[in-house]
Amino acid sequence: MSNIQEELNALERKHLLRQLTAVGFATSAHIQQDGKSYLLFSSNNYLGLANHPVLKSAAISAIETWGVGAGASRLVSGNCPLYAVLEAALAQFKCTESSLVFNSGYTTNIGALGAILKRGDLVLSDRLNHASLIDGARRSEGTFRVYHHKDVSHLEAMLSRRRQSQAAVIVTDGIFSMEGDIAPLPEIVRLAEAYDALVYLDDAHATGVLGSHGRGTCDHFHITSPKVIQMGTLSKALGGFGGFIAANRLLIDYLVNKAGPFIYTTALPPSLLASALAAINLIQKDDSFRKKLWQHAGYVRQKITALGFDILGSETPIIPIRLGSSEMAMAFSRRLFDEGVYLPAIRPPTVPSGSARLRISLMATHTQEEIDLLLSLLEKIGKELRVI
Ligand SMILES: *Cc1c(COP(=O)(O)O)cnc(C)c1O
């Protein structure tokens, strides 16, 4: 047993203490805290769908039909008919044979990686992968190794050194969640094919955002390879909650039988299935949300770079501003907060030490005036704190 108070004190001294604050939502670009309204730049609700009327009414009518809870796990009696409809839609959206919905993106990664990786298997993970991938891979029976961020030569060296009989899975984010850059998927898939490995692609941030109609990183690079297992969430651009795997039927049948975090938990509330289905249908019919998001992203990346900030190679609507120390990132974030902008600092261990940052995530629902206000505050506070 550790000294709990002392550990918390130590985190506070290092500016690494994390605390929960109540956040009320008014519209998707504004939040309320302690009775004050703030302009929000830290939500993954990229397309503004979390409070879209079409999703809300789909969820409400599912509640009227099926109630608020599923009552049991999917293999017992919780498998609402909406699951089959949603899974068919997700498979079609991701251009795969089949798909399987889990209760969250996090448990998708824990469950799928845990089921796929066997003792002695090699799991090769990008150094900047999301914590849920690292947790999933480390808790599995596989042997965990890390390659340098997006470094395909390093990855190839690791693949070529392995024993011939050793199975290997390459694990990568599609869009890296704290950097906003995109994985070199064509090269990774080429290596997977050359060295007979699988690719586990976490498209939490790419689903709804990247590729035609937001189909994700495979679509963006025009990749259709049976070597790729695609994972996504219903919780970010799709506006609701839940995770999924899109892959061939055989793998899906296997996960239904072997993934503990799928088997031993109550099914999702039917309202979330209904809203996810409405989201998938909406973004395939109407590309205007995504177009607006990318228009904002191009503008903000260009302006912030011109101000002299380091955006760490961002290519997407996730735009980090590297500040270095946790203390500076906290000070910058607090100043923005004083000015009415909500943009929390991202600190270690979420990001490597010495690379604390602000992480802007844009939404289609931000207005040009709101974005210009953010840019003028970044310039003002950046100069005041002498980081530009
Ligand atoms: C958010 C996130 C997850 C977890 O998804 P949830 O649905 O929020 O549990 C997994 N992977 C990545 C890369 C993420 O950013």
Ligand as a Chemical Component Dictionary entry (heavy atoms), coordinates in Angstrom:
data_LIG
# 
_chem_comp.id                   LIG 
_chem_comp.type                 NON-POLYMER 
_chem_comp.pdbx_formal_charge   0 
_chem_comp.three_letter_code    LIG 
# 
loop_
_chem_comp_atom.comp_id 
_chem_comp_atom.atom_id 
_chem_comp_atom.alt_atom_id 
_chem_comp_atom.type_symbol 
_chem_comp_atom.charge 
_chem_comp_atom.model_Cartn_x 
_chem_comp_atom.model_Cartn_y 
_chem_comp_atom.model_Cartn_z 
_chem_comp_atom.pdbx_ordinal 
LIG C1 C1 C 0 -10.546 8.438 -27.062 1  
LIG C2 C2 C 0 -9.695  7.352 -27.589 2  
LIG C3 C3 C 0 -9.976  6.016 -27.312 3  
LIG C4 C4 C 0 -11.044 5.627 -26.334 4  
LIG O1 O1 O 0 -12.306 5.803 -26.862 5  
LIG P1 P1 P 0 -13.545 6.024 -25.876 6  
LIG O2 O2 O 0 -14.710 5.713 -26.750 7  
LIG O3 O3 O 0 -13.492 7.421 -25.425 8  
LIG O4 O4 O 0 -13.390 5.051 -24.763 9  
LIG C5 C5 C 0 -9.206  5.060 -27.911 10 
LIG N1 N1 N 0 -8.199  5.382 -28.739 11 
LIG C6 C6 C 0 -7.888  6.663 -29.021 12 
LIG C7 C7 C 0 -6.770  6.961 -29.947 13 
LIG C8 C8 C 0 -8.612  7.694 -28.440 14 
LIG O5 O5 O 0 -8.283  8.954 -28.676 15 
# 
loop_
_chem_comp_bond.comp_id 
_chem_comp_bond.atom_id_1 
_chem_comp_bond.atom_id_2 
_chem_comp_bond.value_order 
_chem_comp_bond.pdbx_ordinal 
LIG C1 C2 SING 1  
LIG C2 C3 SING 2  
LIG C2 C8 DOUB 3  
LIG C3 C4 SING 4  
LIG C3 C5 DOUB 5  
LIG C4 O1 SING 6  
LIG O1 P1 SING 7  
LIG P1 O2 DOUB 8  
LIG P1 O3 SING 9  
LIG P1 O4 SING 10 
LIG C5 N1 SING 11 
LIG N1 C6 DOUB 12 
LIG C6 C7 SING 13 
LIG C6 C8 SING 14 
LIG C8 O5 SING 15 
# 
